[in-house]
Amino acid sequence: MKTHRSNVYCRNGAVAASQPLAVAAGLETLRRGGSAIDAAITVSAVLSVIEPGASHLGGDAFVITHDAAKKSQTAFNGSGEAPVGATANQFQGKIDHHGFKSATVPGLVSTWFEIHSAGGNLSMQEILQPAIEYAKYGFPVTSGFVKRISFHLKQFPETNLFSSLDIPTTLRPGDTLIKPDLARSLQAIAEDGRAYFYEGEIADALIKSSDGWFDAGDLSRHRTRTIPPLKINYRNLSIHGQPPPSQGMILMEELLIAEGFAIKDLTEADRIHMMVEAKKLAFQDRYEMLGDPEFIDMNLDSLFAEPSITSRRAKIDMAKANTAPVSYNQEGSDTTYFLTADRDGNAVSWIQSVFHGFGASWAIPGTGIILNNRLTGFSLDPKSPNFIAPGKRPAHTLNAWIATHSDGSLAHVGGTPGANIQVQTNFQLITNAIDLSLSPQESAEAPRWQHLNGPSTSDAEENFDGVLQIENRVSQEVLEE
C-alpha cells in the first residue's frame, strides 16, 4: 500500500510517542547511555508534564518489557487500589465522576521505581531531568493542549482545576506554560525516591486535602505488581499481553479465534466482518469475567484452551452479523501510549492514563499533580466481578503488547490509546503485521474499523447492539459488502 512517509530505520535505539518533545527527551536519554527502561521513564514523565489531560503522576501505568539477553518478558501492573472508604454505599446510584472520591491510589510513580530497579542504567535525577526542566522553565503548548482545555471547560464549566494549577484558560498555541509546583514535586521525587510520593509530603497533602478519604495505609500499602504477562501463540509467534485487571485478555482471545481463519486469503470485507465478530465474543467474556484477580477467581487458561476457543469460533456466521446485545463497561478514553528500544535490543511497551480527560479534574494542593478518576471504572452491581471494594483494583482498558519469535528474540512492539478501542486497534495492528506482512509504517497508516458500544452514556454499564465504524479510505464496494 502507499504510505505518506517511509519506515524509520535505526541501529542504536528507538522511541515512538504522541508528542515530539517527549520523543526527543527519550532519545537524549538513550544517547546518554540510558537503557530502554530509562528512556521510557523519561518519556512517561515528560508526557505527564506536557500532556496532562491524558496522563499524570496521579494516574496509572501498565508496561511490558523485553529483556534481549534473557529473552524474557515482564509485565508491570501499575494500577491503584480503591481507598479504604470506597464502598458501594458511599455512592448514590453512580460513582462520583470528579473530585478525590473518584480516584484510586495513583500507580504511575511506583511503576517508575519498580521498573527502574529491573533494568535502569542512569539515576532517577538524570532520567527525570527533562520533565523537571519543562515544568520549571516552561514548554510551548500545542493546539491540541489548548483544545483539550477548552473541551473540558465546555463539559465541566464548574471545575476549578486550571485555576488551582495556575493554568490560564486563555492559552494560545505556542504560549509558554510553566508549572513550578509540579517541578518541585518531580525534583523531590528524583532526590528522595518513591517514599516522597507514597509516605512523604505528597502523601500527607493528599490525605489532608481529601478529608481522610485516602489514609496513610492506602498509600503506603500500594505496590506495582511485577508478574508474567499473558502469553499465547499466534502464527508461530508469541504474543505477550497484559494480565488482569487489564482487559488484555480480550486481545488474546480475539487472536486465538482469528487464528482459525486464513486471514490473508479472506476478502477485505470478510476479514473485517470476522474480526468484528471475534471482538464481540471476547468483549462479552471480559464483561462476565474480568476483575481484580486478587479478589476473584479467573481461569484464563480455560478460556484460552482450544475447546473454549473452538466453541466461540463456531458462533461466527460469515454470512451475517451477530446483533445480539453485548454487555460493555463504559470507559474513559484519555490515555497515552509509547514504546522504547535500546542498542542492546531491549524494549518497553508502555501505556499510562488518568482515565477520563484530566482525570478527577482535581489536583493535590501544592503539588501540581492531577489525580485520576479511575474509581469510576468499578461497577456498583454486587453481581459484577468488577464490583467496588476497598483495596480492590478496577478493571482496566489499559493494555500493551510485545511479540517475539520462536527463539525468544523480539519481533514487534505495539500499543495505542483509545479506551475500549485499544484491543480492537491492537488486533488489527498484529494481524496487519503477521498475516498481511505489512511494514510498521503501512500498518500504522492502514485504514481501521472500530465497533462501538452504542450512544455515549455516563452510566457505568449498558447493553447495546453496537455501531460499526469504518474509515472512508476503505472502498465503497467493501463498505457496501
Helices and strands as residue ranges (DSSP letters): E 13-16, H 20-31, H 36-50, E 60-67, E 72-78, G 88-90, G 100-102, H 108-116, H 124-137, E 139-140, H 143-155, H 161-164, E 176-177, H 180-192, H 194-198, H 201-209, H 216-221, E 225-227, E 230-234, E 237-241, H 248-258, G 263-265, H 268-289, H 300-304, H 306-313, E 326-329, E 334-342, E 347-355, E 363-364, E 369-370, G 374-377, E 400-404, E 410-415, G 419-421, H 422-434, H 440-445, E 449-452, E 461-464, E 467-470, H 476-480
